[in-house]
């Protein structure tokens, strides 16, 4: 059973509709992996995530496993919101980037074959981790809420 992946806040709340940040995503995936033994590097990989950052170890683990990369400017963007398309990429890589052939016809009208993370979004949908909306869209650029992320992580292989 998967437990203790996403905790609440010190005031006892969970804030289900709050957006997930990249630092929280790192923590969630590290815990989902079973909190594996990992020694972070002596020198920080990202300029905005010093060794004193509360999620330093988890972010460095995510980078070491090639699940998430930083930005061209050397930052990780720890406080940035995680979008649905980024979630697809994180979870696909977390699963080991399994062999997958995306469908010829896109599953979502707002995710053409030319879109970044097309394959990862299609993989997410094919594995029933996350689907689209009633209007046939995936809405790749909207932020993922904590409640939605809990469901996605529960469904992740």
SVG drawing of the C-alpha trace seen along z (x, -y; Angstrom):
<svg xmlns="http://www.w3.org/2000/svg" viewBox="-18 -32 49 34">
<polyline fill="none" stroke="black" stroke-width="0.4" points="0.0,0.0 1.3,-3.5 1.3,-5.7 3.0,-8.8 3.6,-10.2 1.8,-13.5 1.5,-14.9 -0.5,-17.8 0.5,-21.2 1.5,-22.0 -2.0,-23.4 -3.5,-20.0 -4.9,-20.9 -4.2,-19.1 -5.3,-22.0 -6.6,-19.7 -7.1,-22.4 -3.7,-24.0 -1.3,-23.7 1.6,-21.2 5.0,-22.8 8.1,-21.2 9.7,-20.8 6.6,-19.0 6.6,-16.8 10.2,-15.9 9.2,-14.9 6.2,-12.9 8.1,-10.9 11.0,-10.3 8.6,-8.9 6.6,-7.0 9.9,-5.3 10.2,-4.1 12.5,-6.8 15.6,-5.1 19.1,-5.4 20.6,-8.4 23.5,-10.6 23.1,-14.0 26.1,-15.6 28.5,-17.8 27.8,-20.7 24.2,-21.7 23.1,-21.0 20.8,-23.9 21.5,-27.5 18.1,-28.0 18.3,-24.8 21.1,-25.2 22.1,-22.3 20.0,-24.1 16.8,-23.8 14.2,-21.7 13.8,-19.4 17.5,-19.4 17.9,-15.6 14.6,-14.9 15.3,-17.4 18.8,-16.1 17.5,-12.5 15.0,-13.5 17.8,-15.1 20.1,-12.1 17.4,-9.7 16.8,-11.9 13.2,-12.3 13.4,-16.1 15.8,-18.6 16.3,-22.2 16.1,-25.1 18.7,-26.6 19.6,-29.2 20.8,-26.5 17.7,-26.8 15.2,-24.0 12.2,-26.3 11.3,-24.7 8.4,-26.9 6.9,-26.8 3.6,-25.1 3.6,-21.7 1.4,-21.5 -0.5,-18.5 2.0,-18.1 5.0,-18.3 3.2,-15.7 3.0,-13.4 6.7,-13.8 7.7,-13.3 5.5,-10.1 6.7,-8.6 10.3,-9.1 9.6,-7.8 8.2,-4.6 11.5,-4.2 10.5,-5.8 8.9,-2.5 8.6,-1.5 5.4,-3.1 4.1,-4.0 1.7,-6.9 -1.4,-6.6 -1.5,-7.9 -4.5,-10.0 -4.1,-12.2 -6.5,-11.4 -7.0,-15.0 -8.0,-17.9 -5.6,-20.3 -2.5,-17.9 -1.4,-17.6 1.5,-15.2 3.8,-18.3 3.2,-19.3 6.0,-18.9 5.4,-15.8 2.8,-14.4 4.1,-10.9 4.2,-11.2 0.6,-12.6 -0.6,-9.8 1.2,-7.2 -0.4,-8.8 -3.9,-8.4 -3.2,-4.9 -2.3,-3.8 -5.4,-5.4 -3.3,-7.6 -4.9,-10.8 -7.6,-11.3 -9.0,-14.3 -12.0,-16.5 -15.5,-16.1 -14.9,-18.5 -12.1,-16.2 -9.2,-18.3 -6.3,-17.5 -5.5,-21.1 -1.7,-20.5 -0.7,-23.8 -3.0,-24.1 -1.6,-23.5 -2.2,-20.2 -3.9,-20.3 -2.8,-18.3 -6.0,-16.2 -5.5,-15.4 -1.8,-14.6 -2.8,-12.2 -5.0,-10.4 -2.3,-10.3 0.3,-8.9 -2.2,-6.3 -2.6,-5.1 1.1,-5.2 2.6,-1.8"/>
</svg>
